[in-house]
Amino acid sequence: MAQTIWIQRLDNTQKSQAEGMDFVCVHLHQRMDQVGKLTKEKGWNLVPNATEKDGTAHKAVCCDSCAKNYKEGSVRLAKEPVHA
């Protein structure tokens, strides 16, 4: 069974820091909240077709851990901030 990868939507100003991706994994989002910007210290993996179980695809940036565990259909959208 694949590990669930929680992603959160970025606002327009944050998208410019994320190389045009619309979403970021909760680990990178948490770090962004701590330092005020996206950083590459936990890894930087572009996943342009991160898919949910229903096939919906999202452009996301994931940390090394999430990228390693990513399997098609393992992404879920966080409606509210998820504390990693």
C-alpha positions as CSV (number, residue, x, y, z in Angstrom):
1,M,0.0,0.0,0.0
2,A,1.4,3.4,-1.0
3,Q,2.0,6.1,1.6
4,T,-0.3,9.1,1.3
5,I,1.4,12.2,0.2
6,W,-0.4,15.3,1.5
7,I,0.0,18.5,-0.7
8,Q,-1.2,22.0,-0.1
9,R,-2.0,24.7,-2.7
10,L,0.5,27.6,-3.1
11,D,-0.7,31.2,-3.5
12,N,0.4,33.1,-6.6
13,T,3.5,34.7,-4.9
14,Q,4.7,31.3,-3.6
15,K,4.3,29.7,-7.1
16,S,7.2,31.8,-8.4
17,Q,9.4,30.2,-5.7
18,A,8.2,26.7,-6.7
19,E,9.3,26.8,-10.4
20,G,5.6,27.2,-11.5
21,M,4.2,24.2,-9.6
22,D,0.8,24.8,-8.0
23,F,1.2,22.6,-4.9
24,V,3.9,21.6,-2.4
25,C,4.1,18.6,0.0
26,V,3.4,19.3,3.7
27,H,7.0,19.0,4.7
28,L,8.2,21.7,2.4
29,H,5.1,23.8,3.3
30,Q,5.9,23.4,7.0
31,R,9.5,24.6,6.4
32,M,8.2,27.5,4.3
33,D,6.1,28.5,7.2
34,Q,9.1,28.4,9.5
35,V,11.5,30.4,7.4
36,G,9.2,32.5,5.3
37,K,10.1,31.1,1.9
38,L,10.5,27.8,0.1
39,T,13.9,26.2,0.6
40,K,15.6,23.2,-1.0
41,E,17.2,21.9,2.1
42,K,14.8,18.9,2.5
43,G,15.1,18.1,-1.2
44,W,13.5,19.5,-4.3
45,N,11.6,17.1,-6.6
46,L,9.3,18.4,-9.3
47,V,6.3,16.0,-9.8
48,P,4.4,17.6,-12.7
49,N,1.7,14.9,-12.7
50,A,1.2,14.0,-9.1
51,T,-2.1,12.0,-9.2
52,E,-4.9,11.4,-6.8
53,K,-6.7,8.1,-6.5
54,D,-9.4,9.4,-8.9
55,G,-6.8,10.3,-11.5
56,T,-6.8,14.1,-11.0
57,A,-3.3,15.4,-11.6
58,H,-1.5,18.3,-9.9
59,K,1.8,20.0,-10.5
60,A,3.7,19.6,-7.2
61,V,7.1,20.0,-5.6
62,C,7.9,17.3,-3.0
63,C,10.7,16.8,-0.5
64,D,13.0,13.8,-0.9
65,S,11.0,11.6,1.4
66,C,7.7,12.2,-0.3
67,A,9.2,11.8,-3.8
68,K,10.8,8.5,-2.8
69,N,7.4,7.2,-1.5
70,Y,5.3,8.7,-4.3
71,K,3.3,6.2,-6.3
72,E,0.6,7.1,-8.9
73,G,-2.7,7.8,-7.0
74,S,-1.0,8.4,-3.6
75,V,-1.6,12.2,-3.5
76,R,-4.3,13.9,-1.4
77,L,-5.1,17.6,-1.2
78,A,-5.0,19.1,2.3
79,K,-8.0,21.3,2.8
80,E,-6.4,22.9,5.9
81,P,-2.7,23.0,7.0
82,V,-1.4,19.6,7.9
83,H,1.3,19.6,10.5
84,A,4.0,17.1,9.5
